[in-house]
Amino acid sequence: MFSRLARLPRARALALCALPVAGLFAAAGFAPLPFAIAQPGTTADVLGKDQGREVITVSGAPVRPTEGQLRMTTILATGPSASIGFSEVADAWFRTDRAVLPKSSVYPTGESDQEIQKHNLGEMKESQDAASLAALDYLKLDPNKVKVNLHLADVGGPSAGLLFSLGIVDKIDGNGKGGDLTGGRTIAGTGTIDPDGTVGAVGGVALKTQAAARDGATVFLVPKGECSQAQSELPKGLRLVPVTALSDAVSSLHSLEQGQESKVPSC
């Protein structure tokens, strides 16, 4: 058995060793850290207007009036040149409406703010092109005859692809494969899309579900592989519907619109 006197030198040594550790934490409070802090961003109805212009316009095919909303979702992250300190990271870490992300996972390294903005807008343009091709392929329409124009300002990246495709399918009245997808509901979601209709993961889905619920959505379409992440902070009253392809999403929304709840998959 150790006596009190025998334990004292070790206790003093531990206390003294703790001093430089505390100093490191204090210094971290002022030093910039390689993180970005994200929060729920804006949403936009792809069936509606943005800055006075229709988000989706179609020529070469009949269009139909739409009901309800299809809202693409975003996250808002601190800028690539923002200086994030320990106190900001610590605060965000314990909040459900914030996420601490490695800056390298949000922004390409070694690029200026302007270069990153250009990169994100380029990804958005590629996503819009893929969304148009996927929707027209699903509807069996010739992309050489049917032209789709997509307009959504101040949003970058590829994660709106799925919602753009769904908006095109909802608007075009052709071949009996489109039609009302919302049933008057506000539907939200996220996911990249390939020209063949494959839906891909995007990240940040737990924050996007919060943005969706805030803006009135009752259904959220999520890439199937991100179900568990979407469930982690799922707002009450928001139903998750997993999807792997555009055809899955359309089928699920048609089933919801027709009241066939049992046919709609869940996470």
N, C-alpha and C positions, 0 to 999 in steps of 0.2 A: 504494500500500500504506500502511495506517495504522500508525503507530508505537504502541508500548505507551503512551507518554505521551499521545498524541492520543486514545487510547481511554479513558483513565482518567476524565476528567470525565463522560463519558456513563455509564460504569459506576457512578460515584458517584451520578449523578442517578437512575439506575434503582433503586439500592439505597434511596435516600431516598424515592422514590415508593412503594416497596413497603411502607414503614412504615405509612402510613395504611390501605393495603389489608389488611395483617395485623391492624391494629386493628379493622377492620370485621369480619373473621372472628372475632376474639376476642370482640367485642361480640355477634355472632350466636350465639355459644355460650351466651349467657345470655338473649338476647331470645326471647320466644315466637314461633313461626313458624306460618303459616296452613295447617298440614298435620295430617292424622290418620294414625296408623300402624295398619295392619290386620294381622291374623294369622289362621290357620285357627281357626274357631270350633267350636261343637258341631254334632253331627248328631243327627237323631231319626228313628226308624223309624215312618213313618206307619201301618204295619200293626199297630203295637204299642200300648203304653200310655204316657201321660205323666202323672206325678204320680198314678198309680193309676187313671186313667181312660183308656178307649179313645180313641185319637186320632180315629178315624172310627167313627161309629155311624150306622146306616141303619134307617129304618122305611118300610114300604110296599113292600118288595121282599125276596126271599129273599137271604140272605148265605151265603157259603161260608167254611170254615176256610182260612186262608192259610198258606203256607210262605215261608221266606226273609224278606228285609227289603227295604223301600224307604226309603232314608234321605235326607231332605232335609238340605241342607248350609247352613252359615252362615259368615260371617266375623265376627271380633271386632275392633272398632275402638276406639281411644281416644275418650273422650267429647267432646261438642261444646265443653265448657268447659275441657278439659284443656290445659295449657300444654306445648307440645312445643318443645324446644330443638334447637339445631344438632347437638349430640352425639347425641341420640336419632335424628334424621333420618339422620345420617351412618351410624350403626350399622345402622339398618333398611335403608338403601339397598343395602348389600352382602350382605344375607341373603336366601336363597331362601324362607324361611318368614315374611317380612315384606313389606309393601308400603307405600310412602309415597304418600298420596293427598291432593289438595287438599281441605281441610276442606269447601269449598263443594260438592264432588261427593259427599260422604258425608252432610252434614247441611244442611237449609235454613238460609240465613243469617238472622240477626236474630231467632231464636227461642230460647226458654229450653230447658233440658234437659227439663222437663216437657212443653212444647209439642211438642218433637221426638218424645218417647216417644208422646204421643197421636197424632201424625201417623203414626208407624210402625205403631202398632196399628190405626189406621184403614185403612192400606194392606193390612195382613194380613187384616182382615175382608173388604175388597173382593176380595182375592185368593182367599180361601176361597169366597166366593159365586160368583166366576167359575169356580173349579175344580169346584164342584158342578154348575153348569150345563153346563160343557164335558163332564164325565163322563157326565151323564145324557143329554145330546144324543148323544154317541157310542154309548151303549147303547140309544138310541131309547126312553127311559123318560120319562114325564110328570113334570116337576118339581112339578106340583100334587098328585101322588099319592105320589111317592117323596120322602122328606125325608132330608137328610144333615146331620149335625151334626159339626163339626170342632173339636177341642180341642187346642191346643198352647200352653202357657204360656211367657211370657218370650221370645217371638220376635216380631220386628216386620218389616215390609216385605213386598213382593209376591213374592219369589223362590222361595217354596215351592209356587207354584201348580201347576206341572207335576206334582210328586210327589204333591200332594194328589189331583189328578185320577187319576193312575195307581193310587193306593191305593183310591180309590172303585171304579174299574173292576175291580181285582183282587178286591175284597171282594164285589161284587154278582154273584150267580149269575143272570144274565138274558139272554135273547135270543141265547145262544151267542156273544156278542161279548166277554165278560169272560174269566174263567178265570185259571189260574195264569200270572203274568207273570214270576216270579222263577226258577222251576225250582230253588228252594231256595238260590239265590245271595243275596248281599248286593249290591243294586243301589243306587247313589246318583246324585244329579243335582241340577240346578238349572234354573230358567227360570220366567219369568212365564207366565201363561196367560190368554187371552181366552175369553169365553163360547163363541165359535165354535171353540175348540180351538187357535188359533194360539199358538205358543210364542215368547216374546220374550227378548231379552238381559237380563242382570242385572249383570254386572261382578263382579270378584273371583274369577273361575272358577279361576285358577291356585292360589289359596289354598284354594278349596273342594275341588279334587282332592286336595290334601294331607290335608284333614280326612277325606275319604272313604276314602282308602287307610289312614289311621291307624285308622279304625273298621271295617276289614275288607272294604270294598267291592272288587269286582273289575271292575265295569262302572260307567262314569260317563256319564250322559246330559247333553249340553251343547247349548245353542242353537247352531245351525249357524254363525251369524256370529261366534261366539266360539271356534271351533276352534283357531285359531292361538294365542290367549291361553292356552287350556287346555293346549296342547302345550308351552308354554314351560318349565314346571316339572313336567311330568307324572311322577308317581311310577311306579317300575318295577312292572309287573304289573297296572296299571290300564288298562282298555280304554276308549277314548273312542268314544261313539256319538252322532253329530250328529242333531239333530231340529229340525224346523220346525213340527210340529203334534202334537197328542196322538195322532192316528192313526199317525203315523210311529213315535212312541215305543212304542206298543202292538205294532205290527207287528214292530219290531226285537226287542223283548223276547220275543214269541212265537217268532220265528225262533231266538233264542238258546236258549230253553227246549226247542225241538225239535231242537237240534243242527244247524240249517241256517245255519252261520256265513257262508257265501258270500252270503246274502241280507241280511246286516247291514252297513250303510254304515260307513265309517270317516272320520275327519277327514283 
